[in-house]
Amino acid sequence: MKNRELLKRIAIDALFFALIAIFTFTPYIGFITLGPVSFTTIHVIVLLGAILYGAKRGALYGFFFGLMSLVNALTRPGTGDFIFVNPFISILPRVLFGLIAGLVFDLLRKHTKPKTFNLLAFPLCGVFTFLHTVLTLLSMYVFGILDIFKISAGLGLGEIIDSISSTYPNLWAFFGGFLALGSIGEIAIAIIIVPTIYIIIYNKYVRKEVY
């Protein structure tokens, strides 16, 4: 039984990893360029993993999302996306995003009825998508623009950082500019897709599992 459950977990993880990789390397699907950096739809996959399987899987899929973001950045030298070669910008906020979403979903599942949980899932997916955007932008500002650990400078990101800084001269312009560009679309996609797929999958196949 334990081996069967282990194989099931590995198969599910492999499926989510494959989806994240496919979205990453399919043009205009996982990363969509609007302005100086790309916006993403991959947060939808992480949210789906978090709502189905909880905090540990949310963090794991968030880590892989961040890793793929770093790999994607390596293929875009000279663009604003190249700033994501800094793991504190590409990986850290995605891990926190998946972890926090999973923790909240786990907590709500324990203290609400299934119908209530399903209804709450719609606005929460929007809230967590906005959180993902804020965490990513905060990481870009702290570890990129301010470069508190000097990692970005060491990675040769000075020109890109200077370009972003000149376009968005202060914190509020930085956040406002990026939020206005694509976050509304990311939020709308998450609110529509994630709870709908979750309800279908959960009702047909999933029973509460503790990973």
N, C-alpha and C positions, 0 to 999 in steps of 0.2 A: 504493500500500500504506500509506504513512504517513497519507494523508488518511482511508483506511478505518479505520485504528487510532484516529485522532483522533476520528472520528465515533463509534466504538464506546465510547471512554472518555467522551465527552460524554453519550452515551445512558445509560451506566451511572450516571454521576454524577447525571444528571437523575432517574433512577429512585430513587436513594437519597434525594436531596433531596425528591422528591415524597412518599416514604414517611414521612420525618421530619415534613414539613409536615402530612400527613394525620393522623398520630398526634398531633401537637401540638394540632390544632384539632378533633379528635373527642373529645367529652366522655367521661371515664372510660376512655380507651384509652392515650393517651400520658402524661398526668399524672393521678395518682390521689391525691386529698386524704386524708391520714391524719394527724391532728394539725395542728400549726401550718403545715406546708408540704406540698407534694405530692411523692409518689414517682413514679417514671417507668418506662416500659417501652422508651423510645426508645434506651436504652443497647444493647438487643439489635440494633438496626439498625446502630449504630456498630461493635459487635463483629463483626457479619457482614461489614461492609465491610473491617475491619481484617484479619480472618482470610482473606478472599478476595484482597484487593488490597494488603495491606501497610501500612506506617507512614504513607506520604504520604496515602493515602486514609483511613486511620484518623483522622489529624489533621484532614483536610478535613471529613469527616463529623462529627467531634467538634465542629469549629468551627460547623458549621451547626446541630447539636443545641443548642449553647450559644446561638447567635443566636435560635433558635426559643424557647428557654427564656426569653430576655430579652423577646421579643415577647409570649410568654404571660404573663409577669409584669406587663407593661404593662396587660393586660386585667383584672388582679386587684388594684387599689389597695385598701389597707386590710387585706389579708391577709398572712400570713407569706410567701407566694410573691412579694410585691412586692419583697422584698430582692434578688431575682435581676435587678432592673434594673441592678444594679452588674455591669458586664461581668467584673470580676475574680472574681465569684461564679458568674455564669452561663456565661461562655465559657471562661475560663482552665482550670478543672479538666476540662472536657469535651475540650478540645484535648489536654491532657496525657494523659488517659485513652485517647483514640484512638491517639495517637502511641506511647505505651508498649506498648499491646496489639499494635499493628502491628509494632513493633520486635521484640518477643519472638516473635510468630508467624513473622516473617521468619527470625529466627535459628534457631528450631526446625526450620523447614521445610528449611533448608540442612543441618542436622546430624542429622536423624532420617529414618527410613523413613516412607512415607505412612501405613502402618497404625499405627505408633507415634505419629505426629503426630495422627492422628484420635482415638486414645485419650486423648492428653494434652489435646486440645481441650476435653473435657468439664470436668475440674477447673479448667483454666485460665480458662474463661469465668466460672466462679464466683469465682475469685481476682480477675480483672479487674473484675468487677462490684463486689466488695467494695472494690477500689482506687478505683473511680469514686465510691462512697459516701464513702470516707475523704477523697479529694481535694476533693469538693464541701463536706463538712462543715468541713474544714480551711480552705477558702477563706471559708466563711461566718463562721467564728470569727475568722480573721485580718483579713479585709477588711470584715467586718460588725460583729461584736461588738467587736473591738479597733479596727477601722477605722484601720489604720496609715497609710493615705494620705488619710484624711478624705473619701473619695469618697462613702461611704454617707451621711455627714452632709450633704454638699453636695447629694445627691439627695433629701433630706428623709425619710430612713429612720429617724430617731431614735426615733420611737414604736414602730415594729416591733422595732427592736433592743432597746429597753428591755423590751418585752413578752417577747421570747425570753430575754433575760438574766435576768429575774425568774423565768421558768419553769425555766430551767436555770442555776443560780447559779454553776457552775464548769465547767471544761473537760470533766471526766469525766462529769458529769451531762448536759452538752450532747451529747457523743458517744453516751453510753449511751442516752439518751432517743430520739434519732433512729434509731440503729442498731436498737433494739428494735422500732421501729414498722413498718418496711417493708423493711429490707435483706434479710431472709431470703427474702421473696417475690421480690425482684428477682434474687437469686442463683439461686433455683430456676428461675425463668423462663429465665434466660440459659443455665444448664447444660443444660436440656432442649431449648430451641429452637435456639440458635445452632449447636452442632456438628451437630445433625441436618440442618438446612437446608444447612449448609456441605458436608457429605458428599454430599448429593443433588446440589447445584448443581455442585460441583467434579467429581464423577465423570461428570456428563453434559455439562457445557458449558465448564468453565474449564480453561485450561492456564496455566501460570505466565507472568504478564506483568510486565514491569518498567515501572512508570509513572514 
